[in-house]
Amino acid sequence: MSPQEITRVAILDALGNVLDPELGKDLVTLGMIEGLKIKDSQVHFTINLTTPACPLKDQIKQSAKEAVLAVDGVSAVHIELGAKVPVGQKKSEHASIRNSVAIASGKGGVGKSTVAVNVAVTLAQSGARVGLLDADIYGPNLPTMMGVNSIGGATDNKKILPAEAYGVKVMSIGFLVKPEQAIIWRGPLLHSAIQQFINDVEWGELDYLIIDLPPGTGDVQLSLSQTLDLQGGVIVTLPQKVSLDDARRGLNMFRQLGVPVFGVVENMSYLELPGGEKMDIFGSGGGEALATETGVPFIGGIPIDPAVREGGDIGIPVIISHPDAPVSQALRAISENIAAKVSVEAFREN
């Protein structure tokens, strides 16, 4: 072996001791190291994370840097961060949609659509390819919340081009009916609509499809699970008991459909007063208690902020309009948590 080859082996040995904390395996085994180059005493390489929204990317980068700097003769380490999102989708006909995550609740009015919109936009901001599907056929409101009012047209082979906003591809029945039109459909029509939204829309290559489910546990949820391979579901609830009771039913719905439950999000957890005190308008700790009771993770709590409602009304998600606000920080952390769980689920299945 030449000295350079020996150094290369030593570097890979060092990186073999650096773990991805979420996946519990080392970077070399996971195939995350690419483009390793050694010039004089300096080392260059790329770490391809499993999601551009990795919540631990800085920790992983720092650990890799320290490990390589400990190799004899290395004076400097230059690391680029990339991402290759794993494919969790098992159905070959939907292979272009790598991972699908459903955002659900047992009842309406808990902020499920707000979570879906801001998760989708956050993932797109990180560099992921993201789609957002409004599966709430009876009450489609994502067009308003995303500030779009029409589809993008059609392809030569008659597929629907979704709308686009904030780097996210968006599809909703709201683009296809008048705003005041009531949709009165039975199960078969709902099933057909869901199939069309998956099969007849030109989504292109997506890392994540975020799906905003309607409230409750009904035909749409069943049709979606039959049409698409869902990598996981997230339950959104308020802290109050009546919301928790309904959320528990939504959680059990995922389990009955064989969909992994990524965890519980508690919306409107508290209102921060001017003096710094927190007012628990809807009670406190309910989301965490539900997560503990059902044995799923508590993904995070979202504070009350009027900017969320204002942004939803004018089509500017709060993650865009107030990126540094506490509510946006909470939504960003929740989005990263969900992305990490998608990766864990994909590697667990593989």
Buried (B, 14 or more C-beta within 10 A) or exposed (E): EEEEEEBBEBBBEBBBEBBBEBBEEBBBEBEBBEEBEBEEEEBBBBBBBBBBBBBBBEEBBEBBBEBBEEBEEBEEBEBEBEBBBBBBBEEEEBEBBBBBBBBBBBBBEBBBBBBBBBBBBBBBBBBBBBBBBBBBBBEBBBBBBBBBEEBBEEEEEEBBBBBBBBBBBBBBBBBBEEEEEEBEBEEEEBBEBBBBBBEEBBBEEBBBBBBBBBBBBBBBBBBBBEBBBBBBBBBBBBBBEEBBEBBBBBBBBBEEBEBBBBBBBBBBBBBBEEEEEEEBBBBBBBBBBBBEEBEBBBBBBBBBBEBBEEBBEEBBBBBBBBBEBEBBBBBBBBBBBBBBBBBBBBBEEE
